């Protein structure tokens, strides 16, 4: 049942005039009595009051206090403060009253109120301490408290406040009223000494409420308009700055570990955690933020003179646990873990900024010959060089940030060459990081960067000279112990694939054993074992494409014919390699390019050993290859095969010869004929394989004859005729 005395106070408040200072004093007294009465929760009283004129009265009082273009006059503040207390108590755990306060315009008036205070922030000191008296601080803090209470779990209010961009408003205001750590550098000299403690208590408490309100509003982010933009980045950087050395000793009156100082240090860490989290979210989800942060690296005016990205990078480099944590009660180890997670979030943010395609020409700067690539690239290079030793105190976070960021940024061959040439000369440094004992996060970053570098043809020779292939083989990334990080293995395979393309030295590093090692330790054998045990098509196919590139390079006429070449050709002309190539042909029905690569590689192998090739193409394919090849409908497949999956690579060759699919170029079909001609040439296979060859010829001769007798001239017709000629 509603309390009659409280209802009477509400009615009295609604009827009071607000024309003179005396009137406002009466409003203050009545509002204070009503607010105090509502501190004891009574749902019936709340509901009854919500259905009276009280919500409209609260809105009217607030709007009257806002008469004029600026913040409320000091004479209105006591009454306004008590009015806000009523609103905060009225909507605690009460959705109906939250709706009433929204409909009455009270919450809208509070947004206007906060906006007036934001207008006080100097444009050139957006992150400086905003001078406000204690009465003003009480009003602002309580207004944010009302919005927080009204928002909790109530979507209509969240939606309305997000639409009005209230979170950004709150963040800007809280960042100016309580710039984290400002108490330790400029402890509000404008505040009378007797009010200093109360002022800082209000400021830090306001910061905490503000972050809670922002968090509540953020829960509706998917359905709400974007409420944060690049303009709030300086406020997000301020708390981060407080945790970057050198740490100053706080001046008086904060030179002692008082309860207030402990509360301020705790508030700073809360603001730090929230800022890092929000900055990460914006860097991941907002292109404008990524672009703005990148621009600000060279043009500080982008953020009003605040070097946001530079300060983030400086924190990642030097940020540390604050020495004043020693005075805070609680689990310091847990605080340190939270701090480390925040730093990891900022690392992720930097990587995302570098990964924004439109930032390539912003972060990459060729204007300074002494610093090729610009300031950002130089910073990443310095981190890699400083940590390449992987000592006990190595900073894995710097390595992860630098390697992933550079990997994202290197989108042009010229950029790759720049970081491998002097003065950067990153090749040996990256090679030094490819150690078996390196943390997998470091391997992920280094191998990802190397994959981007290896994609650029001009970068392959310097990477080879740096010993990347040999270090990659020795890093254990192809071993079963690394199988849980399959994507890193795929990237490592990509490095081997690119570096073995046209570079014989790199092929030798992959195929031949290192000094003092046996043949089973080679990259060739490690990749073969990985391809065999993996269930992933990407690993199997890309791993086999490494062999394709090695074979094409070793058999190329430009490759110097020496003992290493002969040894490498012998090593790769093995049954397991040939079978892997045959399986690539069998599983790649949707990818004629891969089929063609497998065919060409087997053709070259047949020049060295036709026996292993005929064994490979006539051996039944593993079940996984057949399952992966099976078409999903009764129509012809991409290579024109029937709906039955090929059981051997030879079946795929047959389907190529008789298929009519436009998806398969004549070149692929012609190469299939060339392979068959090479395998079936006179003296190609040994006596033991002759029965298999006779059977294969009997199967495929009619298809070759048909292709050779086609009326229209084509590469296929010529290649089929050439194969038959070699068979005769």
N, C-alpha and C positions, 0 to 999 in steps of 0.2 A: 504494500500500500504506500502511496506517495506521501511524503512528509508535508503537512499543510504549511508549516513555517517556511520551508524552502520555496514552496509555490508562491507564498506571499512575497518573498524577497524577489523572485523573478518578476512578479507583476509590478512591484515597486520600481525595479530597475527599468522596466519598459516604459514607465510613465515619467521618468525623470528627465528634465530639460538638460541641454548641454550647450548653454549659451555663454556662460561666464566661468571664470576660474573657480568660483564658489560652487557652481553647478557641477563641475568636473570633480571637485572634492567629494560631493555627495555621491556621485556615481562611483567613485573609488571605494567609498565606505560600504555602499550597498553591494557592489560587485565582490569586494573582499569577503564580506559575510557569506555571500552565496557560494563563492569558490571554496571557502573553508568548509561549508556545510556539505559540499559535494565530494569532499575527500573521502568520506565514508561511503562506500559503494552501495547503492540501492537501485536495482534495475527498474523497479516500479517508478521510483522518483525520476530516474533518467528518462524513461519512456514518456511519462506525463509531461515533463519539461520540454522534451523534444517536439511534442505536439502543440505547445503553446507558441507565443510570439517570441520566446527567448532566442531561438536561432537567428531570427530577423533582427532582434535587438542587438545581438552581438555583432552582426554585420554592420548595422547602422552606427554603432559606437566606433567601430574600427574605421569605417568610411569617414565619419566626422573627424576623427583624429588625423586623417590623411588629407584634410582640406588644405589646399595649397599644393605646390609642386614638389615639396621636399619631405624629409622625414618628419614625423610628428614633433610638435613643439614640446619642450621639456615639461610644460604644465599639464600636458595630456598623458604623459608616460605612466604615472602611477595608476590612473584609471584604466588605461589600455592594458597594462600588465595584468591587473586583476580580471579584466574582461577575457583576456587570453587564457588565464587559468580556468575560468568557467568553461570555455570551449574545450580545453584539454580534458577536463574531468567529465564533461558531458558525453564525450564519444568514446571513453575507455570501454573496450569490449562491448560495443553497442553499435551494430551495423545500421540500425534504423536511424539513430541519431547522426551517424556519419553521413548518411544520405540527406538528412535534414540540413546539416551544416553546409553540405555541398549545394543543395537547392536554394538555400537562403542567400548565397553569395558570400558567406563568411569566409570560406576557404579561398575564394577568388580575391577577396580583400586582403587576405594574408599574403598571397603571392605578390600583390601590388605593394604591400608594405615592405616585403623583403627586397623587391625591385628598387624601391626608393633608397634603401641602404646600399645596394650594389652600385647605384649611381654615385655614391660618395667615394668609391675607390678610384684613386688617381690612375689614369691610363698608363703612366710611366712607372707606376709602383704597384702593379697588379698583385704582386706577391709580398708586398710590404705590410707591416702591421697597421691596421686601420684604427685610428684613435676614436674610441667611443667611451662615453661615461658608463658607469654602472647601471643607471636606469635604462639607458639604451640597450646595453647588453642583455639585461633581463627581458626586455621586450622581444628582441631578436631571438634569443634562446627559446623563450616560451612559444613564440610563433612557430618555430621549427618543431617544437614538441607537439603542438596542436596538429600540424601536418603529419607528423609521425604517427600519432594516435589515430588520426582519421584514415591513414593509409593501411594500417595493419590488417592484412587479409581481406581488404575490401576493394574489389576491382573497379567499380565506378569512379572512386576517388583517384585511384592509381591512373586510370586512363585519362581523366580530366587533368591531373597535375602533369602527366607526361606530355600531353598535348600543349600545355602552357610552358613547356620546357623548364619546369620547376626544378628538376634535379641539377641542371647546369647553374641555375640561379643560386641554389643552396650551396653548391660546391664553390662557386666564385666568392660568395659572401663568407662562408666558413673559412676558406683559404686566406682571406684578408683579415678576418677577425682573429684567427688562430693559425698563423703560419708556423708549421711545426718547427720547433727548436728556436723560435724567435725569442723566447723568454731567456735563453742562454746567451743571446748576443745583444738584444736591445729590449730590456725588460720594461717597456711602456713608461718612459720617464714623464709622460704627460699626466700620469695617474697620481693622485695624492698618495703619500706613503700609507696612510691609514686605509686606503681602498685597494692597495696593490694585491693583497692576497685574494680578496673577493673578485677583483677584476680577472685575474688569471684563472681562478676556479670557474668563473662563468665562461670564459673564453674556451678553456679546455673541455668543459662539459658541453658547450655548444658544438664543438667539433665532433664529439662522440655522437651526439644526437643527429647531427647533420649526416654523418656517414651511415647511421642506421636508417635514416629516412631515404637516403640515396639507394641503399641496398634494397629496401622494400620496394621502391619504385622500379628498380632495375629488374625485379622478378617478373615484371610485365613487359620486358623489353621486346619479346618476339612480336607482340601485338601492338605495341605502342610505336609512335613515330620515333625516329632517331633524335635523342634529346641531348647528346653530347657531340661536340665538334672540336676542331683544332683549337678553338679559342680557350678551352679549359686546360690545355696542356701545361702552361706555366704553373697552375695550381697543383697539378699532379706531380710535378718535378720537385716542388719545394720540400715535401717530407723526405724525399729520397736524398736531397742534398744534406740533410741533417746527419745522415749515416755515412758520409764520405769524409775521411780524415783530411786535414788535422782536426782533432776534437778539442774545442776550447774549454777551458775551465770556466764554469758559470760565474758571473759576477754576483755581488751582493744584490738582493738578499737570498740568492739561490746557491750560495757557495757551500751550504750545509745540506745534509740529506734529511730535509724536513718532509712531513707527509705531503705537502703541496708539491715539492720538487718531484717526489716519487710519482705523484698523480700526473704531473706534466710529462715526465719521461714515458709513462704508460700511454698517455694520449698521443705522444709523438709516434710511438710504435704502431698504435692502431691506425693513425693516419697514413703511415708508411705502408702497412699491409694493404689497406684499402686502395691507396694510390697505385701500387704495383699491380694489383688485381685489375683495376679499371683500365690502366694503361695497356695491359696485355690484351684485354678484351677489345679495346678500340683498335689496337694494332692488328689484331686478327680479323676484325669485322668491318673496319671503316677505311676505305681507300683514301678518303680525304685526309684522315689522320696520318696514314703512312706517307702520303705525299708531303704533307706539311712538315712532319718531323725531318724528312730528308732535306727539304729546302732550307729548313732552319739551321742545318749544319754549316752552311756557307753564308746564310743571310739571317743573322740573329733578329733582324726587325720582323721576321715572320712571326715571332712570339713576343713582340714588345721588348726585345733586347735580351730575353732569356734564351740561352743556348740549350734547348731542351734535350736534343739527341746527344749533344756533347756531354751534358751532365749525366745522362743515363749511361753513356759509355764510360765516363769517369767513375761512376759508382760501380759498374760491373768490374772495372779494373781494381779500384782501391777501397770500395765500400766494405765496412767491417761492423762487427758487433759493437754497440755503443758502450763505452766504459762505465757509464752511469747505471747500466743494468744491474750492477752489483748491489745497488740499493733497493731494487724492486723485489718484493716477495714473490714467490712462485717458482715454477720449474724453469730454470735458466736454459737447460738443454732443450726444452720444448720451444722456447723463444728463439734459440739459435736455429733450430730446424725450420721454424716458420720464416726466419730471415733468409735462410738458404733457398727456400721455395720461392720467396719473393725475388731473389736475384735470378733464379732460374726463369721466372716469368718474364723478367726484363731481357734476359738472353733470348728467349723465344720471340719477344717483341722486336728486337733488333734483327733477328733472322727474317722475320716477316717483312720488315721494312726493306731489307735488302732484296727480298724475293718479289717485291712489287715491280712488275715489268716497267711501269712508267718511271720508276726511280733509277733505272740503269744509267741514264745520261745525267741524272742529278747527283748521284753518289760517286759516279766515276768522273774524274776531272783530270784532263791531260795538260792543264795550263802550267803546271809546275814541273820542270824537268828533274828537279832534285827529289820530287815526291810523286813518281809516276802513279797515276790512278787517283791521286788526290788524298785528302786527309783521312777519309773513312778507310780506304784501301790500305793506306800506310799504317793505320792503327791495327787493322786485322793482321797485317804482315808482321808487325812488331810483336803482337801477342804470340803468334806461331813461333817466331824465332826465339822469344824469351822462354818458351815452355817446351821446346823440342827435346830437352834432355829427359823429360818424364821423371824428374827426381821425386823424392818422397813428398816434398811440399809443392809439387806441380799443381798448377791451376787448371784442372780439366775444364772448368766452366769457360775460361778464356779460349781454350783450344776449340771447344764445341762451338762457341759463338763465332769465332773467327773463321773456322773452316766451313761451317754451314752458311755463314753470311757471304763469304767469297764464292762459294759454290752457287749460291742463288744469283749473285751479281754478274758472274762471268758468262755473258750471253754472246760475246763476239770473240772470234779467233784472236783478234789483236789484243784483247784484254788478257786472254790466257797467256799469250806470248809475253806480255808485259810483266806479269807476276813471276814468270820463269826466268826472264832475263835480268841482268844486273840493273839496278841495285837490289831488287827484291830477291831474285834467285831462290825461289821457294822450293825447287825440286829436292835438293838434299835435305832440307828441313822436314819436308813431308815424308821423305824416305825414312828419316830418323825416328819418326813417330809410329811407323809401321812395325811395332814390336809385339811379340806374342802376349806380353804382360800388360799391354795398354788396355785401359778401360774400354768397354765396348762402345760407350758413348763417344769416346775420342776416335775410335776406329770408324764409327759411323760418319763422323764429320770429315775425317781425313779422306776416307775412301770415297765419300760423296763428292768432295772437292776434286779429287784426282779423276773421278769419272768425267766431271765437267771439263777438266783440263785435257784429258785424253781424247775427248771428242774433237778437239781442234787439231787438224793434221800437223800444223807447224809445231805443236807442242810435244809431239810424240818422241822426237829425237832427244830433246833435253830431258824429258822424263825417263827415257831409257838410259841416258848417260848418268842420271842420278840413282840408278839402280832400283827404280820403282818396282819393276817386275819381280826381281829377286826378293826384295823386301816384302812384297805382297805375298809371295809364295811362302815365305818364312813366318808370316804373321799369324798363321793358323786360321785365317778367315775361311778357308775352304774345308777345314776339318769339321768333323761331326760335332765338336764342342761348340761350334758357332752356328749350328743349324737353327737354334731358336731365333736368330736375327737374320732371317732369310733375305730380307730386303737388302741388308748390307752385303750379303753374299752375292746377290744379283748385281749390285753396283760394282763389286770387286770383279765379277765375271765381265762386266762391261769394260772395265779398265783393261783387263787382259785381252779382250776382243779388239779394242781400238788400238792398243799398243802393238799388237802382233800384226796389224794390217800394214803390210809394206815395209816392215822394219825387221830385218833378219836377226839383228842383235837381240831385240826383245823376244823374238821367237826362241832363240837359243836359251835365254834366261828362263823361259817358261817350260821348255821341253827337256833340256839337258840338266842333269843333276849338278848341284853346286859342289865345289871342291870338298872332298871328304864325305859327301852324302851318297846314298845309294839311289838307284833309279826310282824306287817307290816313293821318294820324297819330292819328286818334281811336281811343278804346277800341273803338268799334263796329267799325271796320275791322280793328283788331288782333285782336279776338276772332273776327271772320269768317275772317280768314286762318288763325288757329290752328285753328278748327273744320275748315277745309278741308284743312289739311295733316296733321292728326292722324289716327292709325289707332285711337285709343282711344275706345270708345263713351262713357265718362264725360266726356271732354273735349268730344266732339261734342254730346252731349245736354245737359250742364250749360251749355255755352257758348250753345247755342240758347235755353235757358231764360232767359238774361239778356235776350235780345230779347223773349221773352214778357212779362217783367216791365216792360221799358221801354215796350212797346206798350200794355199794360194801364194803365200810369200816365199816359202821354201822352194816351190817348183817354178817360181818366176825366173825368167831368163836373166834379169838384172842381179839376181842374188849370186854372190861370189861362190864359186864351186870349190869348197875347201873341206877339210876333215870335219869341221863342226856341222857344215850343211849335211854331209853324208850321215853323220851320227843322228842328227835331228830327223832327217827323212826316215831313217831306219826306225827311230823311236815312235814316230807318229803313224807309220805304216803298219799298224797293229790291228788285230781282230777287234778288240774293244772299241777302238776309234771308228773303224769301218761300220761296226754294228750301230754305234751311236749316230753316225751319219745316215744310215739306212732308216733308223727310227725317226730321225728328223723328217725325212721324206714321207714316212708313213703317217706321222701325226699332224702334218702341216697342210691338210687338205684345203683349209681356208686361206692359206698364205702361199701363193705360187712363188713368191720371192724366196721363201725358205726352202721350198722344194728344189728350186733351181740351185741354191747354194749347196744343198746336199748332193745334188747330181754332179755339179762341177767338181766338188771336192772328191767325190768317189772316182770320177773320171781321172783326175790327177793321180790319186792313189793307185789306180789300176796300172799306171805307167811303171810304178815301182813294184806292185804285187797285185796282179789280177786275181790271185787266189783268195785273198782276204775280201776283195770286193764281191766276187761271186758268192762267197759264203754269206756275206752280209745281206745282199739283196734277195737271197733265196731262203734265208733263215726266217721262221715265223716270228712276227712281231709280238712283243709282250702284250698282255691283255690290256694294260693301261693305254697303249698306243692305239689299239683297235677301238677301244671304247671312246677315246678322244677323237677318233676319226669318223665315227658313225654319224651319218647325216640325221637331221631331226625330222625329215619328211620323206615322202616317196619321190620327190622331184630329183633331178640330177644334181649332184653335188657341184661344188665350185670347180672341180677338175673334171667334170663330166663323167664321174664314175657311177656305177649302179649303187643302189641303196645298201648293198652289202659292204661292210668295211673291209679295206684291204688287209689280208693276213700276212703279206710280205711286201717289202719295198718293190719287188718285181711287179706285184699287182698294181701298185700306183703307177709304175712306168707304163704298164699296159693300158691303164685307164687314160693316161695322158695321150697315148698314141691314137686312141679311138674316140676321145672326148671332143665335144664341140663347144665347150663353154667359152664365152667371150672373155671371161675373167683370166684365162691363162694365155699369155702371149705365145706366139709361135716359137720364140726363142727357147722357152722352157721345153716345149715338145721336141724341138730340134736337139737340144742338149741331152735329152733322154736318149735320142737315137745315137748321139756321139758316144755316150757312156756304154750303150749296148755294143756298139761297134768296137770300142776299145777292149771291153771284157771278152768279146767273142773272137778277137783277132787270132790269127794263126800263131800258135806258140805262146799265147797269152797266159793260159792257166796250165798248171801241172797235170800230169797224168791222172792223179787222184781226183781232180775236179772235173775231168773231161765228161764223165756221165752227167754231172749236174749241168754243164754247159750245153750238152746236146739236148737235154730236156728243156732248158730255158729257150734255146733257139727254136725248138719245135712249137713252143707256146707263142712266141712273139714274132716269128717270121711272117705269118699271114698279116699281121698288123703293119709290119714294116713294108711288106710288098704293097699293101693297099695305099699306104702313105706315099710310097715311091712312085706309084702309078697314077697319082692324082693328076687331073687335067691341068689345074692351075699351078703355075710355078710358085714355089714358096721355099722358105728356109727349111721347113719341115720335110718337103719333098726331097730336097737336095741332101739333107742329113740322113734321111731314111735310106736313100739310094747309096750313100757312102757307107752306112753301116752294113748293108747287104753285101756290098763289094768287099768289105773287110772280112765278112764271114765266109766268102767263097774261096 
